[in-house]
Structures are given as structure tokens and as C-alpha cells.
Amino acid sequence: MGRDALREYVRGALWVLPTLSVLAALAAGAVLSSFRVGARSPLAFQGTPDDARTLLFGITGTMITVIALLLGLAVVALQLSSTQFSPRLLRNFLRDRPNQVVLSAFVATFAYSAAGLYTVGVSGGNRTAAFPRLAVSGAIVLLFASLGLLVFFADHLLHSIQVDAIMETVQRNTLAVIEDGLLTGGTEAPEVPSWAVPVLSRHSGYVQTVRPGRLLPCAARHGVCLRLRPRVGEHVVAGTTLAWIWRASPEDPAPDPAVFARILDSGVRIGFERTVEQDAAFGIRQLVDVACKALSPAVNDPYTAVQAVDHLSVIFCALARRPLGPHVARDGQGIVIVPARRFGDYLAVMCGLIRRYGAGEPTVAHALLRLLGNCAAVAGDDPGHGAAIGEQARLIVSDAEREVAQPSDLDFTHAEAESVLQAVAGHPTR
């Protein structure tokens, strides 16, 4: 497992931080047990060895109950998020650092107190009057800290399952990907020639990340052009084409695909699920899922869909400012091409799904047109952006005219669409 894959796994694993906290708690207990303080010290536990063991028994039993309660509440939150909003939001809850910290504190308190029962009041199988008073005081401190964290967890959980907080988290994560994770595009990439040699994928799954810097040295050393077939976030099946490699002329010796298969294993990470590391479309998909669920007959909550579109507007305005499209890296005779979505591709997927689900609700059409107007305002003179925005505006109006029964409900829709089209044409009315 590569370093970046390990980092991503640890970030979303619920057991890693609690395990480390148990080791830290046991180490802290061993250190505190080595300090001998008198019974008159303000830091020392003032009771007898039997009192100390009773206290540790109570803390241990309490922590087991609290941990079970915490995990039960977390499962309820995950189920609610999955069924009401989107199953793709579960990963966000698993990656939530406050939840991991609270669980770690409870597990650490349990381990610290349970380990103390082996040494407090007993020695060599016999009862003893001497025991580590400072270490017992540490258990009390951990108990009160855990109590405070329990209150914090209840507050954090209630806020984290609110739809506004969920969408804000998705927006923040997606903007971080757009700013730092997306590969720079905007360069024309050469097409795959007929003499290109396919390199087959060794694994099935989703393309999670692509590291052109790991692929380019090999491509330069062999003097080939390497172009991936799937984009980041797309699914690939083992045995199908993962990439093409070719030299400048069909008369040149064909490159060996076995050599590049090993290099692709290190430069292209394929996993069983999509991640947000380089995949802005995954964050967009999460917000689109929320909007579509809200527009379903079972939920019938168009205002939540409008809120999701407002968050998507922030994301698409950030996308409109970035150079999108295939990423091309060159080093001498070596070229690595990573296909990527253009602005129109992102826009078509997002608008298409919400437009079809919400075609009969004018407020959803207004929200989509506001998003397009915002994108037109920041897109500048890019003709590709303008064409994609204009096309989506016309489709929104066309679907709304077909689904909305009262023509008067579409007056504002027509005015908003006209404003968008004029902004695209370079003559904004607002």
C-alpha cells in the first residue's frame, strides 16, 4: 500500500485512533504508577486500596456502557444520513475527526482503568496496602474528561446530521479538491493513434488518484506517449484497457506493455470506492444525491434541493475559474496524458439530474438558473464555458415549459434564463 493510500485509509478508519489511544493510556498508567506520592498530597487519591479498586471497577463498567451508547448513536446517524440524503455521505461521517477523538477518549479511559485493576491493591496474588495513588487520580481525571466529551459528542452529533451542516462539509471538501487536488488541464492532448499498444488493468475498481510524476520518468526513458483511458472517479475492470502507449511513428518498435503495467500500478491507484482526493465530481455527486432525494415523492422537500443547488453554485464558480480538461505532462520524448472532465461535463451531469427530477417545480429551475448566472459572471470569455451554460439554460426552460401546468409560474424562469443567455453573450442585464 502506497503512502498516500495508507494516509487516506487511516483518515477514514474508525479503529486506528482508538488503538493508538489505548497504547498511550497504558503507557501513561505505567509512568504514573512509577511515581510515589504520599497520602497527604493534593494529587493523591485519598481512599484505601479497596476504595480505589471499587472506583476503577465503576469507571470500567461505566465506560463500556458509554461506548455502546456512542456507537449506537453513530450507527443511527449513519443510517439516517444514508437513507435520507445519500449513501455516499457515510464516508464523511467515518472521516469526522471529532467522532474519532471522542471514541478514542472513552476507549482510553476504559483501558487505563481496566489495566489499573491488575496492580491496585494486589501484589503477587496477595492484598497490599501500597498502591499508585497518583495513577488512581489519573483515572478520575479521565472520567471527568470523558464526561465532558460525552456532552460535546451529543452536541456535535446533533449538528452534524443537520442537512445544512452535511452540505457545508461536502462543499468545503470539494473546494479543497478543486484548489489542491485537481490536475491542471486546458492543454490539447494528442489523440490515440491506430498503432498504440493497450495496457490492461490488473485490478477492478474505481480510479482514485493518478500521479503523473511517477509515470513520466518511465515514459521519458522509453520515449513513449502514455494516455490513460478512464478518468479519475471512473470504474475500470481487470483485463480491460487501462492506458495506451505508443511511439511517434508506427515504424518504431512497439513498447512493451508489461513494463508499463508495473509502473501504472504505482502511479494509478485503483480502489473499491471513490474518494475525494482528486475527484471533485464525487463531491458534486453527493450534493446532487441530496437534491434528488429531496425531490423524490417520498420526501417532497424542494427547499432542500434549492439549498443543495446553492452549495453547488459555490463549487461550480470555483470550477469555472480553473483550467479544466486533460492534463498533459512532458519530459523530452515522454508524454503522460490524464483525461479529465471539462466544465461542460461537470455542468451536464449536475444540471441534468436535478433538472429532470425537479422539472415540475419552478423554484428548482430558478435555483439552477441562478447557478448558471453565477457561473457566467465568473467564467470570463471562455467560449466552451459559455456554450455549456447557454445549453443548460435552454434545457432547463424547455423541461419546465413541458412540466409546469400554469404558464404564469414560468414568468420569472423565462426572465432568469434570458438574463443568463445575455450574460453568456457578453451583454449582462444585471
MITORVO-681390 format. One record per residue (C-alpha): residue in three letters; residue number from 1; x, y, z. Coordinates in pm, whole numbers, padded with zeros to 5 digits. Layout:
% residues N
REC    aa     i       xx       yy       zz
REC   ALA   NUM        X        Y        Z
...
***
This chain:
% residues 430
REC    aa     i       xx       yy       zz
REC   MET     1    00000    00000    00000
REC   GLY     2    00142    00339   -00101
REC   ARG     3    00194    00623    00140
REC   ASP     4   -00096    00830    00007
REC   ALA     5   -00325    00524    00006
REC   LEU     6   -00226    00445    00365
REC   ARG     7   -00290    00804    00468
REC   GLU     8   -00635    00800    00308
REC   TYR     9   -00719    00467    00474
REC   VAL    10   -00609    00584    00817
REC   ARG    11   -00808    00906    00777
REC   GLY    12   -01131    00709    00733
REC   ALA    13   -01059    00413    00964
REC   LEU    14   -01252    00417    01289
REC   TRP    15   -01015    00183    01473
REC   VAL    16   -00675    00346    01420
REC   LEU    17   -00702    00642    01659
REC   PRO    18   -00871    00438    01938
REC   THR    19   -00595    00177    01912
REC   LEU    20   -00327    00443    01947
REC   SER    21   -00516    00595    02240
REC   VAL    22   -00519    00258    02421
REC   LEU    23   -00143    00228    02385
REC   ALA    24   -00099    00586    02506
REC   ALA    25   -00327    00523    02806
REC   LEU    26   -00136    00210    02908
REC   ALA    27    00194    00394    02876
REC   ALA    28    00060    00687    03082
REC   GLY    29   -00064    00446    03350
REC   ALA    30    00277    00280    03371
REC   VAL    31    00452    00614    03404
REC   LEU    32    00214    00748    03670
REC   SER    33    00239    00422    03865
REC   SER    34    00613    00472    03896
REC   PHE    35    00565    00797    04090
REC   ARG    36    00515    00751    04463
REC   VAL    37    00327    01029    04638
REC   GLY    38    00216    01042    04999
REC   ALA    39   -00142    01016    05113
REC   ARG    40   -00135    01381    05218
REC   SER    41   -00050    01506    04867
REC   PRO    42   -00335    01700    04698
REC   LEU    43   -00273    01496    04382
REC   ALA    44   -00306    01159    04557
REC   PHE    45   -00622    00951    04584
REC   GLN    46   -00729    00968    04949
REC   GLY    47   -00908    00635    04985
REC   THR    48   -00799    00283    05071
REC   PRO    49   -00690    00017    04821
REC   ASP    50   -01041   -00131    04831
REC   ASP    51   -01186    00214    04758
REC   ALA    52   -00951    00250    04464
REC   ARG    53   -01046   -00089    04319
REC   THR    54   -01415   -00012    04359
REC   LEU    55   -01361    00319    04179
REC   LEU    56   -01176    00152    03893
REC   PHE    57   -01444   -00117    03864
REC   GLY    58   -01710    00156    03842
REC   ILE    59   -01522    00355    03578
REC   THR    60   -01461    00044    03369
REC   GLY    61   -01828   -00056    03373
REC   THR    62   -01941    00299    03300
REC   MET    63   -01709    00332    03003
REC   ILE    64   -01838    00009    02849
REC   THR    65   -02193    00144    02871
REC   VAL    66   -02097    00483    02729
REC   ILE    67   -01901    00329    02440
REC   ALA    68   -02203    00114    02349
REC   LEU    69   -02424    00425    02363
REC   LEU    70   -02183    00623    02147
REC   LEU    71   -02158    00353    01881
REC   GLY    72   -02536    00312    01880
REC   LEU    73   -02590    00685    01823
REC   ALA    74   -02326    00685    01549
REC   VAL    75   -02499    00396    01371
REC   VAL    76   -02833    00580    01388
REC   ALA    77   -02671    00891    01241
REC   LEU    78   -02512    00690    00961
REC   GLN    79   -02841    00518    00881
REC   LEU    80   -03028    00849    00875
REC   SER    81   -02769    01008    00651
REC   SER    82   -02766    00711    00415
REC   THR    83   -03142    00676    00372
REC   GLN    84   -03249    01040    00376
REC   PHE    85   -02958    01211    00200
REC   SER    86   -02710    00984    00021
REC   PRO    87   -02524    00657    00091
REC   ARG    88   -02211    00829   -00042
REC   LEU    89   -02213    01056    00265
REC   LEU    90   -02121    00768    00500
REC   ARG    91   -01753    00820    00426
REC   ASN    92   -01775    01178    00554
REC   PHE    93   -01901    01058    00892
REC   LEU    94   -01628    00796    00917
REC   ARG    95   -01367    01063    00841
REC   ASP    96   -01511    01301    01101
REC   ARG    97   -01219    01365    01336
REC   PRO    98   -01424    01476    01643
REC   ASN    99   -01611    01144    01642
REC   GLN   100   -01283    00955    01630
REC   VAL   101   -01135    01164    01913
REC   VAL   102   -01435    01112    02142
REC   LEU   103   -01438    00736    02084
REC   SER   104   -01064    00727    02145
REC   ALA   105   -01100    00909    02477
REC   PHE   106   -01366    00665    02602
REC   VAL   107   -01167    00360    02494
REC   ALA   108   -00852    00504    02653
REC   THR   109   -01035    00565    02982
REC   PHE   110   -01163    00207    02982
REC   ALA   111   -00819    00061    02906
REC   TYR   112   -00649    00280    03168
REC   SER   113   -00896    00179    03442
REC   ALA   114   -00906   -00189    03349
REC   ALA   115   -00525   -00209    03347
REC   GLY   116   -00516   -00048    03691
REC   LEU   117   -00711   -00340    03838
REC   TYR   118   -00404   -00561    03786
REC   THR   119   -00188   -00351    04018
REC   VAL   120   -00406   -00153    04260
REC   GLY   121   -00437   -00322    04599
REC   VAL   122   -00273   -00652    04496
REC   SER   123    00084   -00769    04466
REC   GLY   124    00199   -01123    04391
REC   GLY   125   -00153   -01255    04439
REC   ASN   126   -00185   -01102    04788
REC   ARG   127   -00355   -00789    04914
REC   THR   128   -00131   -00490    04985
REC   ALA   129   -00181   -00150    05142
REC   ALA   130    00051    00026    04898
REC   PHE   131   -00089    00130    04559
REC   PRO   132   -00016    00403    04299
REC   ARG   133   -00232    00684    04432
REC   LEU   134   -00134    00925    04154
REC   ALA   135   -00236    00674    03885
REC   VAL   136   -00577    00630    04050
REC   SER   137   -00618    01008    04048
REC   GLY   138   -00544    00994    03676
REC   ALA   139   -00842    00762    03628
REC   ILE   140   -01066    01021    03794
REC   VAL   141   -00931    01291    03564
REC   LEU   142   -01002    01073    03259
REC   LEU   143   -01353    01005    03388
REC   PHE   144   -01438    01377    03408
REC   ALA   145   -01275    01440    03070
REC   SER   146   -01487    01164    02919
REC   LEU   147   -01799    01315    03075
REC   GLY   148   -01723    01648    02908
REC   LEU   149   -01656    01476    02576
REC   LEU   150   -01987    01290    02601
REC   VAL   151   -02173    01622    02618
REC   PHE   152   -01962    01753    02331
REC   PHE   153   -02035    01441    02125
REC   ALA   154   -02411    01478    02172
REC   ASP   155   -02394    01840    02057
REC   HIS   156   -02163    01759    01765
REC   LEU   157   -02376    01467    01650
REC   LEU   158   -02697    01669    01652
REC   HIS   159   -02534    01941    01446
REC   SER   160   -02354    01706    01209
REC   ILE   161   -02672    01530    01092
REC   GLN   162   -02841    01858    01000
REC   VAL   163   -02869    01887    00624
REC   ASP   164   -02709    02232    00624
REC   ALA   165   -02402    02105    00807
REC   ILE   166   -02378    01800    00580
REC   MET   167   -02388    02009    00264
REC   GLU   168   -02142    02262    00405
REC   THR   169   -01897    01981    00479
REC   VAL   170   -01930    01843    00127
REC   GLN   171   -01882    02191   -00019
REC   ARG   172   -01571    02255    00190
REC   ASN   173   -01416    01919    00099
REC   THR   174   -01490    01966   -00272
REC   LEU   175   -01347    02317   -00279
REC   ALA   176   -01029    02181   -00120
REC   VAL   177   -01004    01926   -00402
REC   ILE   178   -01058    02194   -00667
REC   GLU   179   -00788    02415   -00518
REC   ASP   180   -00524    02148   -00449
REC   GLY   181   -00626    01809   -00585
REC   LEU   182   -00732    01858   -00946
REC   LEU   183   -00463    01815   -01209
REC   THR   184   -00416    02126   -01422
REC   GLY   185   -00590    02099   -01758
REC   GLY   186   -00651    02328   -02050
REC   THR   187   -00389    02172   -02283
REC   GLU   188   -00478    01998   -02607
REC   ALA   189   -00387    01630   -02585
REC   PRO   190   -00286    01415   -02884
REC   GLU   191   -00533    01151   -02993
REC   VAL   192   -00459    00782   -02961
REC   PRO   193   -00316    00657   -03293
REC   SER   194   -00402    00325   -03453
REC   TRP   195   -00062    00173   -03365
REC   ALA   196   -00100    00241   -02992
REC   VAL   197   -00047   -00059   -02763
REC   PRO   198   -00308   -00116   -02489
REC   VAL   199   -00201   -00178   -02130
REC   LEU   200   -00452   -00391   -01943
REC   SER   201   -00564   -00321   -01590
REC   ARG   202   -00461   -00569   -01322
REC   HIS   203   -00735   -00465   -01080
REC   SER   204   -01105   -00384   -01083
REC   GLY   205   -01237   -00078   -00905
REC   TYR   206   -01252    00299   -00918
REC   VAL   207   -00959    00515   -01021
REC   GLN   208   -00892    00707   -00700
REC   THR   209   -00573    00900   -00777
REC   VAL   210   -00328    00943   -01062
REC   ARG   211    00033    01054   -01002
REC   PRO   212    00177    01170   -01337
REC   GLY   213    00513    01235   -01170
REC   ARG   214    00555    00861   -01115
REC   LEU   215    00461    00776   -01474
REC   LEU   216    00656    01043   -01660
REC   PRO   217    01014    00918   -01590
REC   CYS   218    00931    00577   -01737
REC   ALA   219    00759    00735   -02037
REC   ALA   220    01061    00963   -02096
REC   ARG   221    01308    00676   -02058
REC   HIS   222    01129    00470   -02324
REC   GLY   223    01036    00770   -02540
REC   VAL   224    00665    00695   -02548
REC   CYS   225    00336    00874   -02506
REC   LEU   226    00116    00724   -02234
REC   ARG   227   -00254    00809   -02217
REC   LEU   228   -00491    00675   -01954
REC   ARG   229   -00833    00560   -02068
REC   PRO   230   -01050    00616   -01756
REC   ARG   231   -01076    00948   -01579
REC   VAL   232   -01034    00983   -01204
REC   GLY   233   -01351    00855   -01039
REC   GLU   234   -01446    00618   -01320
REC   HIS   235   -01468    00240   -01285
REC   VAL   236   -01225    00004   -01454
REC   VAL   237   -01248   -00374   -01487
REC   ALA   238   -00948   -00604   -01466
REC   GLY   239   -00842   -00720   -01810
REC   THR   240   -00975   -00411   -01988
REC   THR   241   -00764   -00125   -02123
REC   LEU   242   -00625    00100   -01855
REC   ALA   243   -00392    00301   -02079
REC   TRP   244   -00245    00323   -02427
REC   ILE   245    00123    00365   -02507
REC   TRP   246    00278    00450   -02842
REC   ARG   247    00587    00592   -03004
REC   ALA   248    00597    00877   -03251
REC   SER   249    00600    00659   -03562
REC   PRO   250    00441    00322   -03644
REC   GLU   251    00780    00216   -03783
REC   ASP   252    00937    00243   -03435
REC   PRO   253    00949   -00074   -03220
REC   ALA   254    00632   -00122   -03022
REC   PRO   255    00676   -00059   -02647
REC   ASP   256    00641   -00349   -02403
REC   PRO   257    00309   -00321   -02213
REC   ALA   258    00437   -00545   -01930
REC   VAL   259    00691   -00279   -01830
REC   PHE   260    00426   -00010   -01809
REC   ALA   261    00178   -00234   -01628
REC   ARG   262    00409   -00234   -01326
REC   ILE   263    00459    00143   -01345
REC   LEU   264    00085    00202   -01370
REC   ASP   265    00034    00002   -01051
REC   SER   266    00241    00263   -00864
REC   GLY   267    00114    00572   -01047
REC   VAL   268   -00258    00490   -01069
REC   ARG   269   -00438    00384   -00753
REC   ILE   270   -00750    00173   -00802
REC   GLY   271   -00975    00105   -00504
REC   PHE   272   -01316   -00039   -00428
REC   GLU   273   -01475    00304   -00372
REC   ARG   274   -01444    00660   -00493
REC   THR   275   -01255    00913   -00282
REC   VAL   276   -01237    01293   -00284
REC   GLU   277   -00860    01320   -00315
REC   GLN   278   -00862    01415   -00686
REC   ASP   279   -01228    01363   -00768
REC   ALA   280   -01430    01684   -00749
REC   ALA   281   -01713    01507   -00931
REC   PHE   282   -01759    01284   -00626
REC   GLY   283   -01839    01583   -00404
REC   ILE   284   -02074    01715   -00672
REC   ARG   285   -02239    01375   -00687
REC   GLN   286   -02303    01384   -00311
REC   LEU   287   -02484    01719   -00332
REC   VAL   288   -02677    01608   -00640
REC   ASP   289   -02788    01298   -00448
REC   VAL   290   -02919    01519   -00166
REC   ALA   291   -03113    01730   -00416
REC   CYS   292   -03259    01429   -00597
REC   LYS   293   -03359    01259   -00271
REC   ALA   294   -03530    01581   -00160
REC   LEU   295   -03724    01598   -00488
REC   SER   296   -03841    01236   -00470
REC   PRO   297   -04214    01178   -00399
REC   ALA   298   -04125    01005   -00071
REC   VAL   299   -03956    01317    00068
REC   ASN   300   -04102    01604   -00138
REC   ASP   301   -03876    01876    00003
REC   PRO   302   -03788    02117   -00282
REC   TYR   303   -03632    02375   -00048
REC   THR   304   -03358    02128    00048
REC   ALA   305   -03295    02076   -00323
REC   VAL   306   -03263    02453   -00366
REC   GLN   307   -03012    02463   -00080
REC   ALA   308   -02810    02187   -00247
REC   VAL   309   -02806    02386   -00571
REC   ASP   310   -02686    02694   -00381
REC   HIS   311   -02392    02494   -00245
REC   LEU   312   -02326    02357   -00592
REC   SER   313   -02318    02715   -00719
REC   VAL   314   -02015    02785   -00500
REC   ILE   315   -01840    02475   -00631
REC   PHE   316   -01913    02547   -00997
REC   CYS   317   -01797    02906   -00969
REC   ALA   318   -01466    02769   -00839
REC   LEU   319   -01453    02520   -01127
REC   ALA   320   -01526    02794   -01380
REC   ARG   321   -01209    02976   -01275
REC   ARG   322   -00980    02675   -01320
REC   PRO   323   -00831    02534   -01641
REC   LEU   324   -01008    02202   -01687
REC   GLY   325   -00967    01917   -01928
REC   PRO   326   -00690    01664   -01997
REC   HIS   327   -00365    01701   -01804
REC   VAL   328   -00055    01675   -02022
REC   ALA   329    00292    01625   -01869
REC   ARG   330    00602    01628   -02089
REC   ASP   331    00964    01536   -02034
REC   GLY   332    01169    01520   -02352
REC   GLN   333    01019    01249   -02572
REC   GLY   334    00797    01124   -02290
REC   ILE   335    00437    01239   -02259
REC   VAL   336    00176    01140   -01999
REC   ILE   337   -00188    01229   -02063
REC   VAL   338   -00451    01204   -01790
REC   PRO   339   -00806    01254   -01925
REC   ALA   340   -01030    01476   -01714
REC   ARG   341   -01373    01634   -01725
REC   ARG   342   -01425    01973   -01881
REC   PHE   343   -01653    02235   -01732
REC   GLY   344   -01939    02135   -01961
REC   ASP   345   -01911    01773   -01847
REC   TYR   346   -01946    01869   -01482
REC   LEU   347   -02236    02100   -01564
REC   ALA   348   -02425    01849   -01776
REC   VAL   349   -02419    01578   -01510
REC   MET   350   -02524    01810   -01229
REC   CYS   351   -02791    02009   -01414
REC   GLY   352   -02921    01705   -01600
REC   LEU   353   -03009    01502   -01293
REC   ILE   354   -03161    01785   -01088
REC   ARG   355   -03337    01930   -01393
REC   ARG   356   -03510    01602   -01472
REC   TYR   357   -03617    01538   -01113
REC   GLY   358   -03727    01896   -01047
REC   ALA   359   -03865    01999   -01385
REC   GLY   360   -04214    02041   -01238
REC   GLU   361   -04103    02276   -00957
REC   PRO   362   -04029    02636   -01070
REC   THR   363   -03821    02715   -00760
REC   VAL   364   -03573    02442   -00857
REC   ALA   365   -03548    02582   -01209
REC   HIS   366   -03485    02928   -01062
REC   ALA   367   -03207    02791   -00843
REC   LEU   368   -03039    02617   -01139
REC   LEU   369   -03062    02932   -01349
REC   ARG   370   -02910    03136   -01065
REC   LEU   371   -02623    02886   -01059
REC   LEU   372   -02573    02928   -01433
REC   GLY   373   -02586    03306   -01398
REC   ASN   374   -02318    03299   -01129
REC   CYS   375   -02100    03076   -01347
REC   ALA   376   -02144    03309   -01643
REC   ALA   377   -02037    03602   -01427
REC   VAL   378   -01704    03441   -01330
REC   ALA   379   -01631    03232   -01642
REC   GLY   380   -01493    03527   -01841
REC   ASP   381   -01468    03494   -02219
REC   ASP   382   -01416    03118   -02235
REC   PRO   383   -01631    03007   -02532
REC   GLY   384   -01657    02648   -02404
REC   HIS   385   -01793    02763   -02069
REC   GLY   386   -02040    02998   -02236
REC   ALA   387   -02170    02733   -02474
REC   ALA   388   -02222    02483   -02190
REC   ILE   389   -02400    02740   -01973
REC   GLY   390   -02627    02851   -02257
REC   GLU   391   -02717    02494   -02349
REC   GLN   392   -02814    02404   -01993
REC   ALA   393   -03022    02722   -01956
REC   ARG   394   -03223    02636   -02266
REC   LEU   395   -03276    02277   -02148
REC   ILE   396   -03399    02395   -01808
REC   VAL   397   -03655    02625   -01969
REC   SER   398   -03765    02358   -02214
REC   ASP   399   -03824    02098   -01942
REC   ALA   400   -04001    02348   -01718
REC   GLU   401   -04236    02452   -02001
REC   ARG   402   -04324    02087   -02057
REC   GLU   403   -04388    02000   -01690
REC   VAL   404   -04532    02316   -01528
REC   ALA   405   -04908    02347   -01577
REC   GLN   406   -04951    02722   -01519
REC   PRO   407   -04768    02947   -01770
REC   SER   408   -04763    03233   -01518
REC   ASP   409   -04540    03025   -01291
REC   LEU   410   -04273    03041   -01559
REC   ASP   411   -04258    03417   -01599
REC   PHE   412   -03961    03451   -01366
REC   THR   413   -03800    03142   -01519
REC   HIS   414   -03806    03297   -01865
REC   ALA   415   -03667    03624   -01734
REC   GLU   416   -03388    03445   -01545
REC   ALA   417   -03298    03234   -01848
REC   GLU   418   -03286    03541   -02072
REC   SER   419   -03055    03709   -01824
REC   VAL   420   -02824    03407   -01828
REC   LEU   421   -02815    03391   -02207
REC   GLN   422   -02738    03761   -02233
REC   ALA   423   -02461    03727   -01976
REC   VAL   424   -02312    03444   -02179
REC   ALA   425   -02332    03656   -02491
REC   GLY   426   -02142    03935   -02314
REC   HIS   427   -02438    04167   -02253
REC   PRO   428   -02548    04114   -01891
REC   THR   429   -02874    04275   -01786
REC   ARG   430   -02792    04274   -01414
***
